[in-house]
């Protein structure tokens, strides 16, 4: 069964540094998402992406965050200047875009900001 | 603002016992409700959604608009049901999911 792939599985960075989290969505899917889960807290929606532009974003997704689909397969989340509170598990997901919201999640990238 | 509440962090039952994982929501319109599951060392995956009215792995969930609930039920729990279960909500026409905090189900032999 096709899967959403995320790299790296763990990322450690210093506060103030830029990080890029990478995802390869399922190939025929049209919608792409980023969610995050801070340790002990809920899974939170960050952003959805369709047709090469952001379709929805949450309050969390401020100017420090950006997403990009640089080529036909990758979908990236960039955090420009990381803060301690950005430490979390970041999940990429994709969906077919047929109307029913079945998300396929990646296994996540654990980001640790020191 | 919409909200999903799962009041139990942990639910422990014995194999063969009935299971009910509670989910309540607050939303003014007609939301779409989902249950996602995460088995140990696996990724988050969709278990079922209310619009399909389906039964997956013996689990069912009925949307009760009067009580704003979407409880997940299974008449006879199996050890392989042990996992983290998340209730989630989306607005019709939008794709962002609002998740509950999750309930860990432990099925003991």
Backbone of each chain as ProteinMPNN parsed JSONL, in Angstrom:
{"seq_chain_A": "XXXXXXXXXXXXXXXXXXXXXXXXXXXXXXXXXXXXXXXXXXXXXXXXXXXXXXXXXXXXXXXXXXXXXXXXXXXXXXXXXXXXXXXXXXXXXXXXXXXXXXXXXXXXXXXXXX", "coords_chain_A": {"N_chain_A": [[0.857, -1.184, 0.0], [0.574, 2.24, -0.817], [2.489, 4.813, 0.835], [2.845, 7.731, 2.907], [5.83, 9.429, 3.113], [8.24, 10.572, 5.399], [11.047, 12.616, 6.069], [13.757, 14.043, 7.996], [13.547, 11.332, 10.452], [14.15, 12.162, 12.96], [15.095, 15.35, 14.132], [17.408, 17.583, 15.265], [17.984, 20.816, 16.417], [19.405, 24.086, 16.836], [18.09, 26.8, 18.719], [16.723, 29.461, 16.874], [17.76, 28.693, 14.471], [17.165, 27.709, 11.064], [14.918, 25.209, 9.891], [14.104, 22.515, 7.72], [11.553, 20.401, 7.024], [10.808, 17.368, 5.478], [8.64, 15.764, 3.135], [7.127, 13.151, 1.308], [4.303, 12.941, -0.342], [1.542, 10.671, -1.077], [1.403, 9.537, -4.396], [-0.781, 10.101, -6.227], [-2.329, 11.839, -4.837], [-3.979, 14.905, -4.007], [-4.25, 16.847, -2.056], [-2.327, 18.227, 0.572], [-0.907, 18.181, 3.834], [0.188, 19.605, 6.947], [0.558, 18.682, 10.265], [1.019, 19.027, 13.803], [2.266, 17.721, 16.926], [2.747, 18.557, 20.045], [4.547, 17.281, 22.794], [2.526, 15.384, 24.875], [0.289, 16.794, 24.256], [-2.523, 17.771, 22.106], [-2.971, 16.612, 18.702], [-2.396, 18.998, 16.272], [-3.685, 21.027, 13.702], [-1.82, 22.521, 11.117], [-1.495, 23.479, 8.382], [-2.95, 23.341, 5.12], [-2.596, 22.339, 1.695], [-3.053, 22.906, -1.686], [-3.112, 22.541, -5.152], [-0.781, 23.944, -5.545], [-0.862, 26.03, -3.718], [-1.528, 27.506, -0.493], [-4.38, 26.313, 1.11], [-5.77, 26.305, 3.503], [-4.981, 27.556, 6.748], [-3.802, 27.466, 10.13], [-3.909, 29.361, 13.226], [-1.496, 28.896, 14.362], [0.27, 28.701, 12.313], [2.254, 30.892, 11.533], [4.199, 33.727, 10.334], [6.683, 32.604, 10.545], [6.583, 30.13, 9.509], [6.563, 28.212, 6.503], [5.435, 26.626, 3.499], [6.137, 24.41, 0.797], [6.089, 23.069, -2.49], [8.465, 21.858, -4.037], [9.049, 20.295, -6.223], [7.728, 17.644, -8.293], [7.173, 15.742, -6.389], [7.987, 16.176, -3.696], [7.071, 17.695, -0.553], [7.432, 20.34, 1.525], [8.035, 21.631, 4.838], [9.009, 24.59, 6.203], [10.644, 26.069, 8.9], [11.476, 29.151, 9.872], [13.019, 30.512, 11.857], [13.736, 28.854, 14.463], [12.039, 28.212, 17.547], [12.061, 27.388, 21.056], [9.574, 26.385, 21.716], [8.721, 25.254, 19.384], [9.418, 22.672, 19.361], [8.351, 19.473, 18.705], [6.371, 16.704, 17.45], [6.111, 16.447, 14.061], [3.721, 15.924, 11.654], [3.184, 14.887, 8.383], [0.614, 14.73, 5.946], [-1.563, 13.355, 3.437], [-4.254, 13.544, 1.048], [-6.786, 12.242, -1.16], [-8.498, 14.143, -2.232], [-11.079, 13.892, -3.072], [-13.31, 14.648, -1.803], [-14.182, 13.25, 0.465], [-12.766, 13.158, 3.615], [-10.31, 11.388, 4.037], [-7.415, 11.035, 5.551], [-4.028, 10.245, 4.946], [-1.384, 9.528, 6.891], [2.042, 10.4, 7.48], [4.895, 8.942, 9.193], [6.011, 10.773, 10.844], [8.156, 13.505, 11.96], [10.33, 14.028, 14.507], [10.994, 16.933, 16.013], [13.452, 18.612, 17.745], [14.213, 21.416, 19.512], [16.904, 23.121, 20.72]], "CA_chain_A": [[0.0, 0.0, 0.0], [1.416, 3.454, -0.842], [2.623, 5.484, 2.119], [3.458, 9.053, 2.991], [7.182, 9.274, 3.652], [8.794, 11.789, 5.992], [12.454, 12.612, 6.459], [14.27, 12.89, 8.736], [12.655, 10.891, 11.526], [14.494, 13.018, 14.094], [15.878, 16.535, 13.767], [17.794, 18.404, 16.414], [18.482, 22.084, 15.926], [19.582, 25.143, 17.83], [17.126, 27.893, 18.668], [17.076, 30.501, 15.916], [18.151, 28.111, 13.193], [16.117, 27.305, 10.129], [14.822, 23.777, 9.608], [13.194, 22.094, 6.65], [11.052, 19.034, 7.183], [10.464, 16.909, 4.137], [7.567, 14.786, 3.012], [6.721, 12.718, -0.024], [2.913, 12.46, -0.252], [1.15, 9.606, -1.995], [1.616, 10.175, -5.692], [-1.97, 10.608, -6.911], [-3.094, 12.682, -3.927], [-4.011, 16.306, -4.42], [-4.178, 17.725, -0.886], [-1.223, 17.913, 1.464], [-1.14, 18.808, 5.139], [1.095, 19.455, 8.073], [0.035, 18.728, 11.621], [2.066, 18.817, 14.788], [1.834, 17.275, 18.247], [3.671, 18.812, 21.139], [4.509, 16.172, 23.736], [1.463, 15.433, 25.877], [-0.823, 17.643, 23.824], [-3.315, 17.271, 20.986], [-2.526, 16.804, 17.33], [-2.926, 20.308, 15.859], [-3.584, 21.359, 12.284], [-1.013, 23.697, 10.765], [-1.714, 24.035, 7.055], [-3.272, 22.447, 4.006], [-1.986, 22.838, 0.458], [-3.719, 22.323, -2.849], [-2.891, 23.247, -6.416], [0.395, 24.808, -5.37], [-1.035, 27.155, -2.815], [-2.133, 27.195, 0.794], [-5.84, 26.404, 1.078], [-6.174, 26.679, 4.864], [-3.917, 27.547, 7.745], [-4.255, 27.754, 11.482], [-3.246, 30.505, 13.884], [-0.133, 28.496, 14.675], [1.063, 28.84, 11.083], [2.535, 32.321, 11.363], [5.191, 34.07, 9.306], [7.884, 31.78, 10.697], [6.369, 28.876, 8.801], [6.212, 28.252, 5.083], [5.386, 25.324, 2.848], [6.514, 24.478, -0.601], [6.167, 21.832, -3.247], [9.537, 22.287, -4.939], [9.063, 19.49, -7.438], [6.493, 16.887, -8.417], [6.962, 14.715, -5.382], [8.242, 16.586, -2.323], [6.279, 18.743, 0.097], [8.289, 20.699, 2.646], [7.667, 22.62, 5.839], [10.187, 25.325, 6.668], [10.507, 26.949, 10.052], [12.549, 30.066, 9.547], [13.857, 30.777, 13.029], [13.067, 27.972, 15.419], [11.922, 28.569, 18.957], [11.974, 26.206, 21.907], [8.201, 25.87, 21.691], [8.477, 24.532, 18.125], [9.729, 21.256, 19.572], [7.12, 18.703, 18.566], [6.325, 15.744, 16.354], [5.44, 17.044, 12.915], [3.157, 14.916, 10.774], [2.703, 15.224, 7.056], [-0.488, 13.869, 5.516], [-2.11, 13.686, 2.127], [-5.565, 12.954, 0.772], [-7.085, 12.203, -2.585], [-9.182, 15.35, -2.661], [-12.344, 13.548, -3.724], [-14.409, 15.178, -1.007], [-14.204, 12.605, 1.774], [-11.486, 13.523, 4.191], [-9.487, 10.324, 4.598], [-6.018, 11.443, 5.529], [-2.979, 9.261, 5.091], [-0.334, 10.217, 7.634], [3.396, 9.895, 7.571], [5.28, 8.47, 10.526], [6.372, 11.923, 11.656], [9.519, 13.959, 12.245], [10.45, 14.582, 15.853], [11.871, 18.099, 16.012], [13.889, 19.066, 19.066], [14.896, 22.705, 19.441], [17.677, 23.258, 21.958]], "C_chain_A": [[0.899, 1.242, 0.0], [1.378, 4.162, 0.506], [3.153, 6.896, 1.931], [4.795, 8.888, 3.703], [7.68, 10.602, 4.204], [10.261, 11.596, 6.343], [12.849, 13.986, 7.011], [13.272, 12.427, 9.789], [12.91, 11.7, 12.794], [15.357, 14.175, 13.594], [16.146, 17.326, 15.038], [18.396, 19.684, 15.869], [18.636, 23.064, 17.079], [18.516, 26.219, 17.626], [17.616, 28.989, 17.709], [17.498, 29.984, 14.559], [16.927, 27.797, 12.345], [16.116, 25.788, 9.975], [13.844, 23.554, 8.461], [12.838, 20.64, 6.889], [10.482, 18.599, 5.836], [9.452, 15.779, 4.155], [7.395, 14.427, 1.544], [5.308, 12.18, 0.104], [2.674, 11.292, -1.215], [0.927, 10.225, -3.379], [0.358, 10.718, -6.355], [-2.838, 11.483, -6.008], [-2.937, 14.153, -4.304], [-3.875, 17.292, -3.256], [-3.05, 17.253, 0.01], [-1.368, 18.759, 2.728], [0.095, 18.667, 6.015], [0.3, 19.61, 9.35], [1.219, 18.616, 12.571], [1.445, 18.373, 16.114], [2.95, 17.555, 19.231], [3.475, 17.714, 22.177], [3.416, 16.365, 24.791], [0.256, 16.258, 25.475], [-1.518, 17.049, 22.596], [-2.559, 17.397, 19.66], [-3.198, 18.078, 16.814], [-2.689, 20.514, 14.363], [-2.703, 22.595, 12.097], [-1.485, 24.305, 9.445], [-2.163, 22.945, 6.098], [-2.876, 23.138, 2.703], [-2.632, 22.125, -0.702], [-3.412, 23.174, -4.06], [-1.821, 24.325, -6.266], [0.156, 26.066, -4.56], [-1.699, 26.696, -1.517], [-3.643, 27.351, 0.681], [-6.419, 26.743, 2.445], [-4.93, 26.742, 5.732], [-4.48, 27.919, 9.105], [-3.501, 28.963, 12.032], [-1.794, 30.185, 14.205], [0.787, 28.818, 13.498], [1.286, 30.317, 10.81], [3.661, 32.517, 10.354], [6.492, 33.274, 9.432], [7.794, 30.485, 9.901], [6.121, 29.137, 7.309], [6.189, 26.827, 4.55], [5.664, 25.509, 1.367], [6.419, 23.09, -1.207], [7.194, 22.09, -4.344], [9.61, 21.495, -6.246], [7.788, 18.654, -7.453], [6.215, 15.905, -7.311], [7.113, 15.21, -3.953], [7.308, 17.687, -1.857], [7.02, 19.087, 1.378], [7.635, 21.716, 3.578], [8.943, 23.273, 6.323], [9.805, 26.152, 7.881], [11.724, 27.86, 10.024], [13.524, 30.264, 10.703], [13.222, 30.04, 14.202], [13.112, 28.511, 16.84], [11.805, 27.285, 19.766], [10.605, 25.552, 21.794], [7.818, 25.22, 20.353], [8.81, 23.048, 18.25], [8.436, 20.454, 19.597], [7.348, 17.589, 17.547], [5.523, 16.398, 15.231], [5.006, 15.931, 11.956], [2.765, 15.538, 9.435], [1.563, 14.274, 6.727], [-0.901, 14.27, 4.107], [-3.463, 13.02, 1.968], [-5.864, 13.088, -0.71], [-7.71, 13.482, -3.096], [-10.496, 15.075, -3.35], [-13.55, 14.06, -2.961], [-14.503, 14.534, 0.354], [-12.806, 12.704, 2.388], [-10.776, 12.35, 4.844], [-8.04, 10.742, 4.441], [-5.107, 10.24, 5.685], [-1.785, 9.995, 5.71], [1.02, 9.568, 7.418], [3.715, 9.498, 9.005], [5.837, 9.582, 11.412], [7.857, 12.234, 11.7], [9.508, 14.574, 13.627], [11.465, 15.717, 15.814], [12.18, 18.506, 17.445], [14.688, 20.345, 18.888], [15.59, 22.94, 20.779], [18.058, 24.718, 22.216]], "O_chain_A": [[1.882, 1.29, 0.74], [0.377, 4.12, 1.222], [3.813, 7.211, 0.941], [4.87, 8.276, 4.768], [7.556, 11.638, 3.55], [10.662, 10.547, 6.848], [12.33, 15.0, 6.543], [12.248, 13.079, 9.992], [12.005, 11.902, 13.604], [16.231, 13.997, 12.746], [15.23, 17.685, 15.778], [19.225, 19.646, 14.96], [18.064, 22.882, 18.154], [18.103, 26.502, 16.501], [18.781, 29.384, 17.743], [17.585, 30.749, 13.599], [15.815, 27.642, 12.849], [17.173, 25.157, 9.934], [12.891, 24.31, 8.271], [13.705, 19.768, 6.947], [9.779, 19.349, 5.157], [9.42, 14.956, 5.07], [7.502, 15.276, 0.659], [5.118, 11.073, 0.608], [3.517, 10.983, -2.057], [0.337, 11.298, -3.506], [0.446, 11.753, -7.015], [-3.96, 11.83, -6.375], [-1.913, 14.578, -4.839], [-3.441, 18.428, -3.444], [-2.836, 16.055, 0.191], [-1.874, 19.881, 2.699], [0.913, 17.761, 5.855], [-0.509, 20.525, 9.505], [2.295, 18.161, 12.183], [0.268, 18.616, 16.384], [3.973, 16.87, 19.243], [2.351, 17.269, 22.407], [3.386, 17.371, 25.5], [-0.688, 16.408, 26.249], [-1.154, 15.977, 22.113], [-1.629, 18.193, 19.532], [-4.417, 18.224, 16.905], [-1.617, 20.208, 13.841], [-2.829, 23.581, 12.823], [-1.831, 25.485, 9.383], [-1.802, 21.778, 6.248], [-2.83, 24.365, 2.625], [-2.749, 20.9, -0.711], [-3.45, 24.403, -3.988], [-1.939, 25.438, -6.779], [0.882, 27.051, -4.696], [-2.339, 25.646, -1.459], [-4.136, 28.38, 0.22], [-7.454, 27.403, 2.531], [-3.943, 26.055, 5.47], [-5.501, 28.598, 9.211], [-2.594, 29.503, 11.399], [-0.96, 31.085, 14.309], [1.952, 29.167, 13.689], [0.611, 30.921, 9.977], [4.026, 31.599, 9.619], [7.311, 33.277, 8.513], [8.803, 29.826, 9.651], [5.544, 30.155, 6.926], [6.846, 25.937, 5.09], [5.465, 26.574, 0.781], [6.636, 22.08, -0.539], [6.838, 22.492, -5.452], [10.161, 21.965, -7.242], [6.86, 18.935, -6.694], [5.148, 15.292, -7.277], [6.425, 14.707, -3.065], [6.822, 18.496, -2.646], [7.219, 18.22, 2.229], [6.811, 22.534, 3.17], [9.855, 22.596, 6.799], [8.785, 26.842, 7.891], [12.86, 27.401, 10.138], [14.738, 30.184, 10.512], [12.296, 30.537, 14.844], [14.068, 29.16, 17.266], [11.488, 26.226, 19.225], [10.487, 24.327, 21.779], [6.713, 24.696, 20.213], [8.516, 22.263, 17.349], [7.541, 20.717, 20.4], [8.378, 17.541, 16.874], [4.395, 16.844, 15.437], [5.815, 15.115, 11.513], [2.104, 16.575, 9.378], [1.555, 13.131, 7.185], [-0.623, 15.38, 3.652], [-3.781, 12.054, 2.662], [-5.287, 13.917, -1.414], [-7.493, 13.875, -4.242], [-10.987, 15.902, -4.119], [-14.684, 13.923, -3.418], [-14.871, 15.202, 1.32], [-11.804, 12.374, 1.753], [-10.646, 12.308, 6.067], [-7.511, 10.794, 3.332], [-5.387, 9.33, 6.465], [-1.252, 10.946, 5.138], [1.13, 8.361, 7.205], [2.907, 9.694, 9.912], [6.105, 9.363, 12.593], [8.701, 11.36, 11.506], [8.769, 15.523, 13.892], [12.656, 15.486, 15.605], [11.275, 18.717, 18.253], [15.71, 20.362, 18.202], [14.952, 22.957, 21.831], [18.711, 25.019, 23.215]]}, "seq_chain_B": "XXXXXXXXXXXXXXXXXXXXXXXXXXXXXXXXXXXXXXXXXXXXXXXXXXXXXXXXXXXXXXXXXXXXXXXXXXXXXXXXXXXXXXXXXXXXXXXXXXXXXXXXXXXXX", "coords_chain_B": {"N_chain_B": [[-15.703, 28.472, 19.128], [-14.679, 25.434, 17.581], [-14.434, 22.277, 19.205], [-13.063, 19.247, 20.457], [-13.609, 16.723, 22.73], [-12.172, 14.229, 24.613], [-12.746, 12.46, 27.266], [-11.414, 10.476, 28.708], [-8.147, 9.518, 29.424], [-6.988, 7.078, 29.546], [-8.165, 3.834, 28.998], [-8.842, 0.796, 30.296], [-9.499, -2.539, 29.666], [-10.677, -5.947, 29.876], [-9.988, -8.659, 27.679], [-12.582, -9.517, 25.489], [-14.467, -8.036, 26.774], [-16.949, -5.381, 26.617], [-16.359, -2.288, 24.861], [-16.259, 1.227, 25.143], [-15.36, 4.178, 23.84], [-15.26, 7.466, 24.644], [-16.397, 10.454, 23.033], [-16.947, 13.804, 22.759], [-18.216, 16.741, 21.234], [-17.999, 20.218, 20.363], [-19.68, 22.301, 18.338], [-21.25, 24.447, 16.099], [-22.614, 23.882, 13.756], [-23.191, 21.286, 11.361], [-21.058, 18.944, 11.782], [-18.363, 16.956, 10.373], [-17.399, 13.843, 11.495], [-14.773, 11.795, 12.789], [-12.898, 8.828, 13.569], [-9.621, 8.226, 14.388], [-6.819, 5.995, 14.577], [-3.928, 4.894, 16.299], [-1.732, 2.433, 16.292], [0.774, 0.655, 18.202], [3.966, 1.798, 17.402], [3.195, 2.384, 14.831], [1.777, 4.377, 12.174], [-0.539, 7.13, 12.363], [-3.872, 6.401, 11.512], [-6.905, 6.32, 9.602], [-9.806, 5.135, 11.16], [-12.681, 5.031, 11.197], [-15.486, 6.878, 9.779], [-18.195, 9.109, 10.264], [-19.968, 9.6, 8.182], [-19.915, 7.417, 6.589], [-21.081, 5.402, 7.946], [-20.106, 2.91, 8.742], [-18.755, -0.289, 9.791], [-15.765, -1.035, 11.188], [-13.289, -3.351, 11.8], [-14.923, -4.361, 13.752], [-15.671, -2.167, 15.197], [-17.96, 0.485, 15.833], [-19.519, 3.696, 15.413], [-21.763, 6.124, 16.392], [-23.232, 9.117, 15.42], [-24.51, 11.424, 17.588], [-26.442, 13.992, 17.559], [-27.975, 15.404, 19.343], [-26.795, 14.989, 21.831], [-24.333, 15.809, 21.169], [-22.255, 13.923, 20.585], [-19.946, 11.301, 19.702], [-19.376, 8.523, 20.171], [-17.164, 5.734, 20.309], [-17.572, 2.32, 19.781], [-17.288, -1.138, 20.689], [-18.349, -4.436, 20.807], [-16.953, -6.684, 21.83], [-13.879, -6.666, 23.033], [-10.586, -7.069, 21.648], [-7.18, -8.19, 22.074], [-5.527, -7.084, 20.164], [-6.693, -4.687, 19.672], [-5.618, -2.823, 21.277], [-4.381, 0.389, 21.498], [-3.847, 3.862, 20.571], [-6.505, 6.055, 20.429], [-8.057, 8.514, 18.526], [-10.463, 11.005, 18.355], [-11.897, 13.066, 15.868], [-12.774, 16.122, 14.177], [-14.235, 17.846, 11.439], [-15.072, 20.829, 9.64], [-17.814, 20.983, 7.415], [-16.922, 21.163, 4.033], [-14.465, 22.186, 4.589], [-11.058, 21.285, 5.277], [-9.351, 21.018, 7.408], [-8.626, 19.215, 10.313], [-9.843, 18.953, 13.602], [-8.552, 17.66, 16.446], [-9.24, 15.447, 19.199], [-7.809, 14.855, 22.482], [-7.089, 12.266, 22.667], [-7.448, 8.778, 23.554], [-6.021, 6.187, 25.306], [-6.349, 2.849, 24.728], [-6.226, -0.082, 26.48], [-6.169, -3.469, 26.185], [-6.482, -6.161, 28.095], [-5.245, -9.506, 28.567]], "CA_chain_B": [[-14.702, 27.678, 18.423], [-14.964, 24.01, 17.661], [-13.632, 21.583, 20.203], [-13.33, 17.815, 20.604], [-13.215, 16.312, 24.071], [-12.119, 12.806, 24.949], [-12.545, 12.641, 28.705], [-10.572, 9.439, 29.3], [-6.809, 9.368, 28.85], [-6.676, 5.649, 29.513], [-9.26, 2.915, 29.24], [-8.295, -0.555, 30.385], [-10.55, -3.554, 29.734], [-10.225, -7.291, 29.624], [-10.361, -9.261, 26.4], [-13.953, -9.995, 25.454], [-15.366, -7.065, 27.403], [-17.338, -4.292, 25.707], [-15.547, -1.076, 24.909], [-16.841, 2.472, 24.66], [-14.45, 5.319, 23.938], [-16.151, 8.621, 24.572], [-16.006, 11.647, 22.291], [-17.95, 14.863, 22.676], [-17.727, 17.854, 20.441], [-18.765, 21.461, 20.355], [-19.667, 22.889, 16.998], [-22.597, 24.997, 15.924], [-23.262, 23.388, 12.552], [-23.218, 19.835, 11.192], [-19.66, 18.59, 11.486], [-18.003, 15.604, 9.962], [-16.672, 13.233, 12.61], [-13.887, 10.694, 12.428], [-12.033, 8.203, 14.548], [-8.311, 7.792, 13.916], [-6.18, 5.082, 15.518], [-2.473, 4.729, 16.158], [-1.203, 1.246, 16.948], [2.149, 0.822, 18.652], [5.007, 1.918, 16.369], [2.617, 2.583, 13.501], [1.333, 5.738, 11.924], [-1.948, 7.469, 12.558], [-4.664, 5.985, 10.351], [-8.343, 6.453, 9.755], [-10.545, 3.932, 11.541], [-13.979, 5.159, 10.55], [-16.038, 8.22, 9.686], [-19.62, 8.97, 10.523], [-20.771, 9.665, 6.966], [-19.931, 6.112, 5.951], [-21.894, 4.514, 8.776], [-19.513, 1.588, 8.517], [-18.148, -0.969, 10.937], [-14.403, -1.431, 10.848], [-12.675, -4.165, 12.855], [-15.924, -4.557, 14.785], [-15.985, -0.897, 15.837], [-18.973, 1.359, 15.261], [-19.684, 4.975, 16.099], [-22.982, 6.812, 15.962], [-23.266, 10.543, 15.708], [-25.697, 11.839, 18.333], [-26.394, 15.451, 17.51], [-28.595, 15.957, 20.552], [-25.792, 14.953, 22.895], [-23.054, 16.193, 20.524], [-21.301, 12.862, 20.901], [-19.578, 10.367, 18.636], [-18.655, 7.516, 20.941], [-16.698, 4.559, 19.57], [-17.969, 1.137, 20.549], [-17.031, -2.484, 20.189], [-18.976, -5.313, 21.81], [-16.01, -7.635, 22.433], [-12.531, -6.162, 22.759], [-9.498, -8.004, 21.378], [-5.884, -7.638, 22.495], [-4.963, -6.287, 19.074], [-7.324, -3.367, 19.656], [-4.831, -1.909, 22.117], [-3.865, 1.467, 20.644], [-4.285, 5.215, 20.899], [-7.641, 6.401, 19.593], [-8.309, 9.952, 18.463], [-11.667, 11.506, 17.72], [-11.57, 14.292, 15.138], [-13.923, 16.828, 13.597], [-13.944, 18.859, 10.427], [-16.214, 21.593, 9.145], [-18.142, 20.638, 6.033], [-16.325, 22.064, 3.054], [-13.085, 22.492, 4.963], [-10.278, 20.05, 5.39], [-8.601, 20.963, 8.657], [-9.19, 18.376, 11.355], [-9.616, 19.276, 15.007], [-8.435, 16.387, 17.149], [-9.286, 15.334, 20.642], [-6.509, 14.577, 23.09], [-6.801, 10.849, 22.527], [-7.648, 7.809, 24.639], [-5.251, 4.948, 25.137], [-7.084, 1.64, 25.061], [-5.419, -1.263, 26.822], [-6.986, -4.677, 26.317], [-5.666, -7.137, 28.822], [-5.651, -10.9, 28.29]], "C_chain_B": [[-15.012, 26.195, 18.581], [-13.971, 23.33, 18.598], [-14.04, 20.117, 20.227], [-12.783, 17.386, 21.953], [-13.27, 14.799, 24.195], [-11.773, 12.748, 26.431], [-11.591, 11.629, 29.346], [-9.209, 9.416, 28.62], [-6.482, 7.901, 28.645], [-7.941, 4.86, 29.809], [-8.693, 1.507, 29.196], [-9.439, -1.542, 30.56], [-9.916, -4.921, 29.536], [-10.733, -7.76, 28.262], [-11.778, -9.819, 26.501], [-14.951, -9.045, 26.076], [-15.795, -6.012, 26.38], [-16.485, -3.054, 25.931], [-16.385, 0.096, 24.428], [-15.84, 3.599, 24.906], [-15.279, 6.57, 23.678], [-15.537, 9.78, 23.785], [-17.19, 12.6, 22.298], [-17.37, 16.036, 21.907], [-18.579, 19.085, 20.672], [-18.572, 22.113, 18.997], [-21.085, 23.305, 16.671], [-23.325, 24.427, 14.722], [-23.354, 21.881, 12.531], [-21.823, 19.358, 10.805], [-19.54, 17.219, 10.855], [-17.095, 15.036, 11.05], [-15.918, 11.992, 12.17], [-13.294, 10.082, 13.691], [-10.748, 7.767, 13.837], [-7.68, 6.921, 14.994], [-4.678, 5.033, 15.23], [-2.05, 3.526, 16.974], [0.267, 1.469, 17.281], [3.121, 0.791, 17.479], [4.446, 1.976, 14.944], [2.141, 4.019, 13.368], [-0.158, 5.898, 12.199], [-2.741, 7.08, 11.303], [-6.153, 6.111, 10.647], [-8.963, 5.116, 10.13], [-11.936, 3.965, 10.91], [-14.458, 6.598, 10.586], [-17.557, 8.125, 9.721], [-20.427, 8.944, 9.233], [-20.852, 8.301, 6.288], [-20.821, 5.121, 6.678], [-21.4, 3.059, 8.658], [-19.054, 1.002, 9.844], [-16.792, -1.466, 10.482], [-13.813, -2.166, 12.037], [-13.636, -4.344, 14.033], [-16.316, -3.296, 15.527], [-17.096, -0.178, 15.084], [-18.994, 2.659, 16.047], [-20.908, 5.66, 15.528], [-22.918, 8.275, 16.369], [-24.587, 10.879, 16.393], [-25.667, 13.355, 18.429], [-26.995, 16.08, 18.759], [-27.613, 16.024, 21.707], [-24.425, 15.417, 22.413], [-21.971, 15.18, 20.883], [-21.072, 11.98, 19.68], [-18.744, 9.272, 19.29], [-18.328, 6.314, 20.074], [-16.97, 3.316, 20.411], [-17.534, -0.139, 19.854], [-17.558, -3.455, 21.228], [-17.998, -6.241, 22.532], [-14.586, -7.215, 22.082], [-11.544, -7.305, 22.539], [-8.175, -7.354, 21.778], [-5.287, -6.74, 21.419], [-5.647, -4.926, 18.907], [-6.568, -2.351, 20.508], [-4.135, -0.885, 21.237], [-4.292, 2.8, 21.24], [-5.384, 5.587, 19.92], [-7.93, 7.898, 19.688], [-9.631, 10.218, 17.745], [-11.324, 12.835, 17.039], [-12.804, 14.834, 14.431], [-13.436, 17.729, 12.485], [-15.234, 19.585, 10.052], [-16.535, 21.118, 7.737], [-17.552, 21.649, 5.058], [-14.915, 22.508, 3.4], [-12.355, 21.202, 5.259], [-9.488, 19.936, 6.686], [-9.338, 20.102, 9.667], [-8.846, 18.945, 12.715], [-9.642, 17.963, 15.772], [-8.741, 16.534, 18.63], [-7.919, 14.941, 21.168], [-6.151, 13.095, 23.078], [-7.093, 10.033, 23.777], [-6.819, 6.577, 24.333], [-6.095, 3.778, 25.606], [-6.109, 0.508, 25.309], [-6.367, -2.437, 26.984], [-6.103, -5.749, 26.915], [-6.176, -8.557, 28.566], [-6.479, -11.504, 29.419]], "O_chain_B": [[-15.546, 25.767, 19.604], [-12.829, 23.763, 18.752], [-15.211, 19.783, 20.042], [-11.627, 17.657, 22.278], [-14.293, 14.175, 23.914], [-10.621, 12.966, 26.807], [-11.025, 11.895, 30.407], [-9.118, 9.309, 27.397], [-5.79, 7.528, 27.697], [-8.686, 5.17, 30.739], [-8.133, 1.08, 28.186], [-10.249, -1.412, 31.478], [-8.775, -5.038, 29.09], [-11.769, -7.31, 27.772], [-12.128, -10.499, 27.465], [-16.159, -9.226, 25.924], [-15.094, -5.775, 25.396], [-15.968, -2.808, 27.021], [-17.121, -0.008, 23.447], [-15.521, 3.922, 26.05], [-15.912, 6.71, 22.631], [-14.337, 10.047, 23.861], [-18.295, 12.241, 21.892], [-16.164, 16.279, 21.94], [-19.724, 19.002, 21.117], [-17.457, 22.428, 18.579], [-22.026, 22.563, 16.951], [-24.554, 24.483, 14.674], [-23.572, 21.258, 13.57], [-21.46, 19.371, 9.629], [-20.49, 16.437, 10.816], [-16.136, 15.684, 11.47], [-16.363, 11.244, 11.299], [-13.2, 10.729, 14.734], [-10.777, 7.05, 12.837], [-7.967, 7.083, 16.18], [-4.235, 5.119, 14.085], [-2.011, 3.583, 18.203], [0.919, 2.35, 16.72], [3.097, -0.131, 16.665], [5.141, 1.657, 13.979], [2.112, 4.772, 14.341], [-0.915, 4.929, 12.257], [-2.338, 7.387, 10.181], [-6.588, 6.018, 11.795], [-8.687, 4.093, 9.503], [-12.321, 3.05, 10.182], [-13.921, 7.431, 11.315], [-18.129, 7.144, 9.246], [-21.484, 8.315, 9.195], [-21.763, 8.057, 5.497], [-21.261, 4.126, 6.103], [-22.187, 2.126, 8.498], [-18.975, 1.688, 10.864], [-16.682, -2.221, 9.516], [-13.834, -1.658, 13.158], [-13.202, -4.463, 15.179], [-17.192, -3.331, 16.392], [-17.163, -0.226, 13.855], [-18.549, 2.718, 17.194], [-21.063, 5.759, 14.311], [-22.594, 8.614, 17.507], [-25.658, 10.643, 15.835], [-24.966, 13.928, 19.263], [-26.577, 17.157, 19.184], [-27.596, 16.992, 22.467], [-23.463, 15.414, 23.181], [-20.917, 15.532, 21.413], [-21.89, 11.924, 18.761], [-17.559, 9.117, 18.997], [-19.115, 5.924, 19.212], [-16.642, 3.267, 21.596], [-17.428, -0.214, 18.63], [-17.25, -3.318, 22.412], [-18.187, -6.55, 23.708], [-14.147, -7.397, 20.946], [-11.65, -8.364, 23.156], [-8.06, -6.129, 21.817], [-4.62, -5.752, 21.727], [-5.22, -4.112, 18.089], [-6.856, -1.155, 20.457], [-3.383, -1.247, 20.332], [-4.988, 2.866, 22.253], [-5.211, 5.448, 18.709], [-8.032, 8.464, 20.776], [-9.87, 9.703, 16.652], [-10.552, 13.631, 17.573], [-13.746, 14.101, 14.131], [-12.354, 18.309, 12.572], [-16.33, 19.031, 10.136], [-15.625, 20.875, 6.945], [-17.68, 22.858, 5.254], [-14.244, 23.14, 2.584], [-12.97, 20.156, 5.465], [-9.007, 18.854, 7.021], [-10.546, 20.25, 9.851], [-7.715, 19.366, 12.962], [-10.639, 17.24, 15.747], [-8.534, 17.589, 19.23], [-6.984, 14.721, 20.397], [-5.036, 12.717, 23.438], [-6.999, 10.526, 24.901], [-6.904, 6.002, 23.248], [-6.507, 3.732, 26.765], [-5.278, 0.182, 24.462], [-7.266, -2.405, 27.825], [-5.116, -6.181, 26.319], [-7.371, -8.779, 28.374], [-6.891, -12.661, 29.333]]}, "name": "protein", "num_of_chains": 2, "seq": "XXXXXXXXXXXXXXXXXXXXXXXXXXXXXXXXXXXXXXXXXXXXXXXXXXXXXXXXXXXXXXXXXXXXXXXXXXXXXXXXXXXXXXXXXXXXXXXXXXXXXXXXXXXXXXXXXXXXXXXXXXXXXXXXXXXXXXXXXXXXXXXXXXXXXXXXXXXXXXXXXXXXXXXXXXXXXXXXXXXXXXXXXXXXXXXXXXXXXXXXXXXXXXXXXXXXXXXXXXXXXXX"}
